[in-house]
Amino acid sequence: MSGIWTQIGQLVADWNMIIVVIALCSVIGVAVFIERLAYLRRVDKDTTRLLIRLRPAIQEGNIASALEICQETGGAVSNIIRAGLTNHERSREDIMKAMELRGTIEIALLEKHARILSVLAHVTPLIGLLGTVLGFIRAFGEMRMSSLVEISATQIGEAMEFALVTTAAGLVVAIPAVIAYNLLVSRIESVAVDMRAGASEVIDLISEGQQCTSRRN
């Protein structure tokens, strides 16, 4: 049984499969981070400026103009506000439900693929640890097949070096992945706060407009 593990360790060491897997994980992590960062920049608009433009249109009851402003601005907050404006003739509860539903969709889009970085941050150290274990198996296998007198310190050192390099490589990928994931989570939370603030103000504006209309009638 130990011979099989020695062969596996030798195979992995010869082809550097552990390093290749870790390198592949790093490429995936960089690609995901760049894609998510670009998406967040695209959907994260200036909410304050948007609300300043929307406020007079909603107060005047010009919902068509408000919808056009949301269409021009784009972004996650605009999509949520547009969902509320589309249902402006319904009750406050229905408007809130429509905006909450759209908010759930937008949050899901923001978080899409982001958890891959979290997975990589947890998996790559384990892959590196696997390489370390296989490297030690190889070293002890060589020691077992040779006498302690014949085996040189260089041979043991090479096996140990490979074993520790894989762990280091796993950590080199995992640490930036943790940082990148937390940066994305921070940006997502910031957008989510803007969503809630924008939705709350628009609901109040629509409700005020409905009350004014009721008084006129």
Rosetta blueprint (number, residue, H / E / L):
1 M L
2 S H
3 G H
4 I H
5 W H
6 T H
7 Q H
8 I H
9 G H
10 Q H
11 L H
12 V H
13 A H
14 D H
15 W H
16 N L
17 M H
18 I H
19 I H
20 V H
21 V H
22 I H
23 A H
24 L H
25 C H
26 S H
27 V H
28 I H
29 G H
30 V H
31 A H
32 V H
33 F H
34 I H
35 E H
36 R H
37 L H
38 A H
39 Y H
40 L H
41 R H
42 R H
43 V H
44 D L
45 K L
46 D L
47 T H
48 T H
49 R H
50 L H
51 L H
52 I H
53 R H
54 L H
55 R H
56 P H
57 A H
58 I H
59 Q H
60 E L
61 G L
62 N L
63 I H
64 A H
65 S H
66 A H
67 L H
68 E H
69 I H
70 C H
71 Q H
72 E H
73 T H
74 G L
75 G L
76 A H
77 V H
78 S H
79 N H
80 I H
81 I H
82 R H
83 A H
84 G H
85 L H
86 T H
87 N L
88 H L
89 E L
90 R L
91 S L
92 R H
93 E H
94 D H
95 I H
96 M H
97 K H
98 A H
99 M H
100 E H
101 L H
102 R H
103 G H
104 T H
105 I H
106 E H
107 I H
108 A H
109 L H
110 L H
111 E H
112 K L
113 H L
114 A H
115 R H
116 I H
117 L H
118 S H
119 V H
120 L H
121 A H
122 H H
123 V H
124 T H
125 P H
126 L H
127 I H
128 G H
129 L H
130 L H
131 G H
132 T H
133 V H
134 L H
135 G H
136 F H
137 I H
138 R H
139 A H
140 F H
141 G H
142 E H
143 M H
144 R H
145 M H
146 S L
147 S L
148 L L
149 V L
150 E L
151 I L
152 S L
153 A H
154 T H
155 Q H
156 I H
157 G H
158 E H
159 A H
160 M H
161 E H
162 F H
163 A H
164 L H
165 V H
166 T H
167 T H
168 A H
169 A H
170 G H
171 L H
172 V H
173 V H
174 A H
175 I H
176 P H
177 A H
178 V H
179 I H
180 A H
181 Y H
182 N H
183 L H
184 L H
185 V H
186 S H
187 R H
188 I H
189 E H
190 S H
191 V H
192 A H
193 V H
194 D H
195 M H
196 R H
197 A H
198 G H
199 A H
200 S H
201 E H
202 V H
203 I H
204 D H
205 L H
206 I H
207 S H
208 E H
209 G H
210 Q H
211 Q H
212 C H
213 T H
214 S H
215 R H
216 R H
217 N L
